[in-house]
């Protein structure tokens, strides 16, 4: 069929447009044959085998000794030979139908054999003139030109590079294969040049060996020498491409948002290009020096060891460009003359396709500064307490009291000034010419913070260590005072406190004190302004701009904030309601107090007032019997219309403000815990953050115990805990946190709510409780960690107590309904069951 189209090109009956239309229709019919095959059709009509046979037959044209079908004169014109038109159109249809791997496997096999035969037959090194003059190369030189579909060309190019890497082809052979196929389209088509120099260098990710081939073919434009990069004469294209690569590599947004694989790929591209650069060429460029310094500095700040190693490698190569005799080593692992630009990314082995994903070794080397104490920092028992730093006990604050923020921090200073007034006056009376003591004169010049806006500004000045220390010292008191500006600056203050590096700015030996002040301030913000602070903390928890230590700080703050909100005490005047009309006994006067009292109490006697002539109130007293075991007589108790301890009776203690904010604490933190983002991998690398997160959720459930919010949040939390990635995590630390959170759920649910859920047919709670029982039993039988075993036993005990109390509530509800002749428990109760461990009783 291809030969017929080649013959029809010589015929006068076909014009160029008619030939193209006919070739397109025939190629479409051929490519659609596998789709029309019926069920009992032979296997040779399957898409894989059929396209393989079509490809083999069409490629056999390239192996014909004398390419009589190819008229070189036709290629110099705008028209294309009919044979190649049909081959190109058929290949593009095969690529569109997803069989590009079948096509490239046959192409690579033949073109690689052709290149090797030419290199072995040529005495000198293989060159472009040898390939151009060889008749067997004409088919390959014009094959890509015959494919008019740009998508098919791109897919073929990608698959070609991947399969050449899989076959472990040498650099020289790979270069001449790319040259044979893409040399002509690269010279005459802008889309082909953009595909290699833009898409394949910036947007796509290939193995590093493919990157060397792309740079050698499209940027350096010169054949490699002895399996290493060699530089050509087109320096302008080389410098422009290098500037483009370095501009993308140096952007901070690229470091924060790009996947690690793409960062490794572009870093390798920058490094391999810098190895071919000279000092004179660096002077010709404009922004390469600035971009390199910017990219290195922003990568050195990353907590990821692999990202820092990229910066060290580029800095080493760039230092050799500037001064080859004095290389800059920022990493001790960079030894030797050559640099491994794969960074642990192994070359794909033969028989596999695609790039390897062996990046965990480099990523898992991230330095975690504050995680060494976390294994002992949590006590995951049901009645245990957190070993985090204890906050100061909340003080009783009158909401109506007017407080000057300045006096919160400097009361002691004013007191000292008052005490020293007399001494100063005595000294000044002795001699007016006595010199002043200026040793502590700088103390008066220190800035006194009275506004939270000034605190935020001081914390953002990382170059002023004294200002940061002073701001941390006064920040908690200012926040506890709850000024009017708090709700407007709470979000900025939370973000600034999380991002400030206290350990770097504090004096040596006082790092823990600065960290403690920062944590206390964050807890105070979370307690005084919960919603605004939680919104910022939840955004920063999964942000790629914070490291592991900052995520752990956020979770510690949320844990301590929840505990403080659950134990809040507020002064509030009681609203005492008095009846307008009092009902008293007919046998007792209305103005006399009630006779209610302990047995043996005496009668009320009126006491006359002697201090005042006008007695506006009547006072009465009576004698009370001694208490059991009390030897001395009881005191006289007085009664009047106004109590002597009126101030105490007007204090109302309001506990547990946390349930109102429980959903804001828990729901945003539970969303997206299993998603792997840039710098965030809770299920694998950052398992300590995952364990701390689960522990925080358990503490929140315990703080909301016996409240309706606990019943509403128990279901989503149990769904999260029951996921296989958590309950069967390979780290015992995560399993302990999960057992602790499950115990907190059992402690927080009210038995009557569990009974009501069973009556109403709500299977979410019953299924969750049944999962806790079965999983705890599995942990006691198979978990190798002893603490997990003991916590699982405790969890089973709590589950049994919950089941017993829920069953009693069901029995009580059923007996009450039977006594009142009410319709009994519905039949859908059987949908949910609660099993008490070590018994055969089901409820």
Secondary structure, DSSP 8 states (H G I E B T S, - for coil): -HHHHHHHHH-SS--HHHHHHHHHHHHHHHHTHHHH--TTS-GGGSHHHHHHHHHHHHHGGGG-SS-TT--HHHHTSS---HHHHHHHHHHHHHHHTT-HHHHHHHHHHHHHHHHHHHHHH-SS---HHHHHH-GGGHHHHHHHHH---HHHHHHHHHHHHHHHHHTT--HHHHHHHHHHHHHHHHHH-HHHHHIIIIIIIIIS---HHHHHHHIIIIII-S--SSSS----S-HHHHHHHHHHHHHHHH-HHHHHHS-HHHHHHHHHHHHHHHTT--HHHHHH-SSHHHHHHHHHHHHHT-S-HHHHHHHHHHHHHHHHHH-TTS-----TT--SSS--TTTT-----TT--S-----HHHHTT---SS-TTSTTT---STT----S----------TT----HHHHHHHHHHHHHHHTHHHHHHHHHH-TT-----TTGGGTTS----SHHHHHHHHH-TT-HHHHHHHHHHHHHHHHTT-TTHHHHHHHHHHHHHH--HHHHS-TT-HHHHHHHHHHHHHHHHHHSHHHHHHHHHHHHT-TTS-HHHHHHHHHHHHHHHHHHHT-----B------SS----TTS-TTS----SSTT----EEE---S-SS--S-EEEE-----TT--S----EEE-SS-TTHHHHTB------GGGGHHHHHHHHHTTTT--BTTB-TTTTTHHHHHHHHHHHHHHHHHTTTSHHHHHHHHHHHHHHTSHHHHT-SSHHHHHHHHHHHHHHHHHS-HHHHHHHHHHT-HHHHHHHHHHHHHHHHHHHH---HHHHHHHHHHHHHHHHHHHHHHHHHHHHHHHHHHTT-----GGGGGS--B-TTS--B-
